[in-house]
Amino acid sequence: MENNPPRRAVLAAGAVVAASAVADGFTAPAEAASAADLVLTNGYVYTVDARDSVHRALAVSGGRIVYVGSVEGAARHIGDGTTVVDLGGRMVMPGLHDGHMHPMSGGQGLIGCDLKYASLTVERFQDEIRAYLDKTKDKEPGAWVVVSHWYVQAMRPKGTKLTRAHLDALDTKRPIIVQSTDGHTTLVNTRALKLAGITARTKNPPDGTIERDGSGEPTGVLQDGASTLVERKIPKPTAAENVEIARTALAALAQQGVTTFMDAVASEEGLRAFTTLQKRGELTARAHFAPLINVTDADPLKEPARLRRRYDNGRVTARAKVAVHNVKLFMDGVLQYPAQTAGLLEPYLVHRHDRWVPGREKGAQYWEQGKLDAVVLKLAKAGFDPHIHAIGDRAVRVALNAYTLLRRSGYTGTRPAIAHAELVDPADIPRFGRLDVVAAMGFHWAKPAPDSVETVKPYLGAERWATYEPEGDIFRKGGRVSLGSDWPVDPLDEWTAIKTVITRTAAPGSAFAKQGAMTPHQRLTRAAALRAATVNGAYQLRQERHTGSLEVGKLADLIVLDRNVMKIPAEEIAKTKVLLTMVGGTIVHGSADFG
């Protein structure tokens, strides 16, 4: 096994199988003579158990796994009513657990104006929006244009910076809002600024920045919390539209093999939509929700507690349910130039006289240490798991300090997490393991790209760059890394993400592929990457006794792949297709007929 989880996690997962080991695999004694509902046989069953063991077959009954082992052993579970599927050597593994995403935004982006994360010139940027405007002329002059998946760091030529003038040049009277892929930079036109009442006299909110020109006028670029000044003016989708958005998101997740996810900034509208689908029997993934606490909230626990009372569905069962036991907090923004709102211990570098030297800016810190300490303790006391967005090394340290106080105060059962952790001071790396803090990492960022080698690396310098996207360091020092795609900040492409954290390379054919591996010492092994995307995510979301590995007694949340990702060349992992996704023994994507 390549990543030994803490003993308590092994025991929690192993309790359901310890009494059932037999020579040809694992089986539940009470079910040994019973016919299963489903038997998958003649496959490569990658279990992600405590030994990362591989078997040939498994059996499912009542939505749970009743046998894992040999083909011969599985045959004893075949009866007249058993569905038997010959996998033909195909790989079976646990379903993916994505511990940080934004499914409502992702689903909405799939059905709206989508820039598709493309590297664009100003002309191409305008052409894409113009094409959408032409397609929706019947919405003139008042309907909002919401543009998603703008890859702001990849604008070409390098260093291009857009303002409202670029949107004002389009032939429309409609208000336009363009949302960046990093989720922190928003561009709006003059009409949108006017509707939001943003002028030269408007003050910056405490958690964001209104960018201004030399005369103090808003440029149309809004950073972090400033975007909410405009977003709150956009008419919200109807309840029926939200259900369709949620359904669209679930279909995309099932296609990727995601069987459990967490919405990292959960709204009541999203909770209501997914709960509606649950009641209709259409919830096709285990859905966790983390309502947001803002630093300005007078009573930070009031809304999360209300949402938990109203929407949380309690214990895990074969049927997917909605859970509310996480809470999201923002410590800082992003590392990428020109925003540079991620909180650093030492200043960002600036280029002066042909040299990179320390500047004055250290980024943002939205929560002071004492206030964060207090709210984290309140969350733990109320039974919530805090999930803190912290990207810069200072923000990560402040979050870990709060979690240190949490542990010292006796809250050993709380499951705290830090999302992203893109830059961590070497002294803080071992604290993830010591404090049992999950690092929910965005694997897509671990490669050469405009948002890494162009807009981060020069501004950090070589020493700090060595700890950028430190999945490898956290793993080697005993920390628990989980997968957090951050969709739609990054594309919903889990297999490219998994490939990226293994290789640290850009896609073949990319302009950045020739740069080879980015910080190769931070790679994860294949086994560690798959563990991050399965059982570690299950641990983060308190499901490791039920999901995350293929073991007797656990739920049949599993996927069948078109290739063996443990054996093919690593670059080919990105091409993986999910042939079948199963949640609690029910197929939610694909079919068991592999041809």
N, C-alpha and C positions, 0 to 999 in steps of 0.2 A: 504494500500500500504506500502511496506517495504523499499522502497528507493525513497525518494522524490527528483526528479531532480530539479535543479534550475528553478525558475518560468519562465524564458525566454524559457527554453526547453519545459515546459508544454504548454506554449502559442503557441509556434511554431508548436507543434504537434497537439494541440487542435483546432487550427484555422479552420481546415477542418471539424470538427465535431460539433463545438459549436452550430450551428443553426439547427442541425438535430436530436437532442435527441427526442425519442418518447417512449411511455410506454413500448413497447416490445423490445426495443433495439435501434439501430441507423440505420438511412437510409438516403440516399440522396433524398431530396424532388423531384428533377427533374426526378429521376429514379423510383419513387415509383410505377408507373403504368407500368414500362417497364420490359420486360423479361430479365433476366440475362443470361450470357453465361454459368455460372456454379453456382450451389448451393451445398454447403456442409452442411449437416443437421445431426441432432441427434449425435452431438459430444460434446467434452469438448474443447471449443474454448478459449484458454488462450491468452488474447489479448496483455498483457504487455502495456496496456494504462496507463494513469495517476493513475488509481485506481487498476491496475492489475485485472481488471474485467474478469469474466468468463461467456461465453454465450453458446448457443447450436447450432448456425448455422451462416453461412455467405454466401453472394452472391458476385459474381465477374462478371464484365462486362468491356470489353475493356482493360483487364489487371489490372483494379483497383477494389478495394472493394467498393461495393455500399450498402451493408447492413451487419450489425452485430447485432445479437439479438436472438430471439426465433425461434423455429421451425415453429410456426404459421406465424410469420412475414416473414420469408424467403420464405414461400410458395407463398406469393404474388408476388415473383420475378420469379416464374416458368412459363415458356411459352412452346410453341411447340418445340422450338429449344434449350431449356435449358438442359444441362447435370446435372443430379441430382445424388449426391453421398451420400449414407447413410454411415456415419462413424461408426455406431455401437458403439458409445460411445468413440471412439478413440480420443486421444488428438491432437489438431491442435494448432500450435503456429507460431510466426514469424520465418522466416529463420534465421540461425545463421550468424552473422557478425564477421569475424575474422580480427582484426585490425593490425595483425603483423605476417607475414609468408613469406616464400620464395618458391613460387610455382614452379618455374623452377627447382630449386635444388631438391625440393620434387618430382616432376614428373620424373626427370632424375634418382633419386635414386630408384624409383619403377621399372625401366627397366634396371638397371645396377647391379654391385656387391654390395649387400645389406647385412650388418651385423645385421640389424633388431633390433638395440638397445639392443642386448643381453648382458648378463653378461658372459664374456668369459675368459678362461685361455689363456695363450700364445699359447699352442698347438691348442686349438679350434680356436683361432684367425687366426693362420696360416692355419689350415685346411680349413676354410671357403674361404680364398683367394685362396688357392691351388685348391679347387674345381672349382672356377671360371676360374682360369688359364687353367685347364684341359678342361673346356667347350669351351674355346676360343683360343685353340692352333693355330688356323689359323691366329691369330693376332700377333704371334711372328715374329720378335723380337722387333718391333718398336712401336706398339700401346700402348698408355697409359692405365694403369689399374687404374680406379677411384673407390675407395671403399667408400661407404656412410654408415652413421648411426653407427659409431663406438662410443660406450658408454665408453669413456675413464675412467670415474670415477668408472665404474663397473668392471674393470679388476680384475681378481681373480688369486692368493690371493690378499687381500687388500694391496695396496701400490705398486703393480706391475707397472713398468714403462718401456715402450717399446722404442727401438731405431731403427735406420736404420738396425742394424745387424739382427734383427728379420725378416725384409723383405728381406734382402740380402740372408738369408738362403733358400728362396724359389727358386725353379728351374725355373728361368725365366731371360731373358735379358731385359724384358720390364720395363719401368719406372713405379713406383707405387706411388700413393698418397692416403692416408687414411684420410678421413675427419671426425672429431669428431662430435658427436651429438650437442655439445654446440656451434659449429660454430667458435670456437676460437683456437683449437689445431689441428694441422695437422702433420701427420707422413709420411715421404717419404723415399724411398730407396736411395742407393748411386747413382744409375743411374739417378734418378730424380734430385738429388743435382747437379750432373755434368752438366746435360742439362740446369739447371737454373744458372750455374756459381757460385754456393754458395761454398765458401771455408772458411778457417780459417780467411782470410783477409777481408771477406765480412762484412760490417758494418750493424748493426741493422737498419731497417727502423724506421722513427719517430713514427710509430704506431704499432710496433711489435717487437718480439724478436726471434733471431736464437739461440736456445739452443746449448750449447757447452760442450764438455767433459773437463777433467782436463788439456789436452794439447791444448785446444782452438779449436779443430776440431768440426764441426757441428755434432750433434748427430742424425739428421734427424727429430727432433721435432721443429716445427715452430709455434710460438704463434702469434695470431691476424694478423696484416698486413704483417708479414713476409711470410705468406703462399702465398701471391700474387706473390712473386718472382718465385714460382714454377707454380702456377696456370696459369700465363700468357703464359707459354710454352706449355700448353695443347691445341691441336687443337680444335677450337670451333666447336660445332655441326653445320651442314648445316642448312639453313633456313627451309628446309622440316623436318629435325630432330627436330628442335626447335618447330615447329608446333605440331609435334606428342608428344613432351614432355608436351607442354601446354595442349593439348587435354587430355593426361593421367592425368594431375593434376586436370583439371576441373571435370573429371569423378569421381575422388576420393573425391573431395570437395562436389559434388552433393550427393554422397552416404552418406556423413556425415551430410547433411542438410545445408551446407554453401551456402548462396545466395549472399553474398558480402564479398570481401576479400581485403587486401592491401598487395602488395609485398613490403617488407621493405628494400630491396636493389635492386631496379629495374635496369635492364640493357636494353639497346636498343634492344638487341636480344629478350628478353622476351616481351617487348612492341610490337615489330614487330610481334611476333608469336601470341599474344593474339589479336592484331588488325586484323591480317589475319583471325582468327576465327570469329571475330566480323563481318567482311565484308562477310563472308560465312554464317552468321546466326547461327554459332555454339558456340558463347560465352554464356555459361550457368551460369555465375555468374557475378555480377557487379564488375568490376576489377579496383582497384585503385593501383597506382604505385608511389613509393617514391624513386626517384634517390638519389644516395649517394653523399654527399659532403665530401671530404677529407680535413684534416687540412692543407695539402700542396697545395691545389688548389689555383692558382694565381687569378682566377676569379670564385669564388664558385657558382655564379648564372648562369653562361654561359650555362653549359650543362643542368641543370634542365629546364631553360627557353626554350632552343632549343627543348628538348623532349616534353615539354608541347605544344609548337606551333605545333609540328608535329603530336602528338598522342592524345591529349586531345579531348574528344568528347562532351564537354559542358554539357548541362542540362540532368537531369535524366528523362528517359522515360521508358515505359513498357519493351522495348527491352534493354537487358544488353549492356552497353557500357564501353569503356576504359576511365579512368579519371587520370589526372596527376596534383594534387594540393598539394601533400605532398613532403617533402624532408627529407632524413635520415642523421643523424650525429651520430658518435660514440664518447662517452665521455670516456669510459673505456672498460675493458674486462670482466673477469669472477671471481667469488669468489672462485671457487673450487681449492683446493690443487691438484697438485703442481703449477698450473699456477698462481693463486692469482693476476690477473691483474686488478681486480675491484678496483676502487679508494676509499680508506677508510679515514675517519677523524682521526682515531687512528690506530696504527699498528696491523697487524695480530698477533695472539698469536703464540708462539713457545713452544715446549715441552723441558724443561730443568730440569734436576735433579728431575724428577717425578712431576714437576709442570708446568702449562701453564702460561707463562709470556709474556709480550709484546716484540715483535721482532723489527726489523728495517723497515720492508717492509710495505708500505701503498698502494701498487698497482699503477695503471697508471692514468694519467689524460691527455687525448690527446689534449684537447682544454683548453687554458688559459682563465680565466674569461673574460678579455677584448675582446679577439678575438671572443669568443663565443657570447658575447653580441652584437658585431657589426654584425656578420653574421645572427643572429636571427632577428635583426631589418631589415636587408636587405631583408631577406626572407619574412617577414610580409609586407614590403613595396611593394614587387613584387607580393603579393597575394598568397604566399605559406604558408602551415601549417608545422612548424618544428616538426620533430618526432625524439627525441633524445634517443639513447640507453644509459641508465645510470643504473648501477647495484649496485655499492657501495654507501654508505651514502655520501661520499664526492662528487662523481660524480652527484648524485641526487641533492645535495645542489647547486652545480655550475649551473646545468640545471635550477633549480627553480629560482636561482638568475637572470639568463638571462631572464626568463619568467616574473619575477617581473618588470624588466626594460621595457620589451615589453608592459606590461599593463600600466605602468606609462607613457609610451610614447604615449598612446592613441590608441593602437591597440587592441580594445576590441572585434573585430570580428574574430581575428585569433584563430584557434583551435589547440593550442599546445598540444603535448603529450610527455610523458616519457615512454619508453618501458622497461619492466622488473621490475625496481625499487625494486630489491630483498631485499635491506637493506636500510632503511630510518631512519634517526635520528628522535626521537619522536618530536622534535621541528619543524621539517619540514613537518610532516604529515598533519597538517591543511592547509598548503599552497596549496595543490592540489585543495581543495575546494575553497579557497579564490581567487586563480588565475584562476580558471576554467581550470585546466590542467588535461587531461585524463591520467590515469594510465593504460597503455595497458599491462596487467599482463599475465604471463605464468602460468596458473593454474596447469599444470602438476608438477611444482616444489614444490607445497605446500603439500608435504607428506614425510614420512621417506623413504630415498633411499640413495644409495651410494653418490649421488651428493648433499645431504643435511646433514644428520646426521653424515656421515663419513668424507666428505671432506670440509664441511663448519662449522658445529657446534663447533667442538673443537677449531677451529682457530679464533672464534669470542668471545667466552665466553657467560655466561648465559644472561647478560644484553642486549647485542646486538642481541643474538639469539631470544629474545622475539619479536624483530621487523623484523625478517626474513620473507620474503613473506607476507607483511603487508596488504593484501587485506581487512581484517576486520577493521583494524585501519583506513585506508583511507576511507572506506565506512562510518564508524560511524562518522568520522569528516567532512562529507559532500563532500568528493571527488567522482569523477565519475570514476568507474573501468570498463574497457572493457576487452574483451577476446582477447589475442594475442597468438595463439598457438605456434608461432615460428617454425612451421613445415618447414624443417625436423630436426631442432634442437631437437624437441620432436616429438613423433609419431603423425600422423594425426588421432587422436582419441578424438574428441571433447567431447564426452559424458563421457569418463573417466576423462577428464580434468574438466568438470563441476562437476562431482561427487567428484573429489578430493578437489576442493575449498570449497565444502560444508562439507565434512567429515574430511579433512586433514589426511586421512589414506591411507596406501598402499593397493594394491590389495589383496583380500583374497588369501592365498596360497603363497604370497610373503614372502621372508625371513624377511621382515621388518614389516609384518602385526602385529606381536605380540607386536610391540612398541606402538600400538594404534594411537591416533591422535597426530600429530605434531603441537605444539603451537595451541591448540584448540581455544584459544581466538581470533585467526585470521580467523575463519570460516566466510563464507558468508552464509546468509540464502538462501533457494532455490529461492525465488523471486528475491533476489539481484543477484544471480548467473545467472539466466535467463535474467534479465535486462542487466547485463554486456555483455552477449553474443548476445544481440539483439539491443535494442534501444540505449544503450550507445555506442555500436560500430557504429550504424547509425549516432549518434551525432558526434563522432570522425571524420567520413568521410563525414560529411555535407549532410546526407541523411535523417535526422529524420523527415522531412516533407513528405517523400515519403515511407520510409521503417522503419523496426524496431519494429513496433507494428501493430496489426490488427485493423485498424480503417477506417471508411468510408473516401474515397478519397485517401487513400494510395494504393500503388501498391500491387498486390497480390503476394508477396514474402512470401511463407509460407511452412510449413512442417507438415506432418502427422506422428505421432510416433506409435510404436507398444505397448507402455505402457504410463501410466500417470505419468510423472516424478515429479508431485507435490504430489502424493499420495503414491507411492510405497516406501518401505524401501530405504533409501538414497544410500546404497551400490549397489543397483540394477540399479541405474541410469546409471552406466557404461555399462550395457548390452543393452542399448537402441538401437533400430534399426530404421532407417528412412524409412518409407514405401513409401513416396512420397515427392518430392521436387519440388516446383513450383516457377518460377521467372517471374514476370509480367504476371501472368495468364497462363504461358506455363509450362507444366510438363517437367522437365529436368532429373528426376530420379524416378524410380518406376512407378506405375500406380495407377489409381483411383479404380481399381478392387481389393478389399481387401479380396475377397473370402467369 
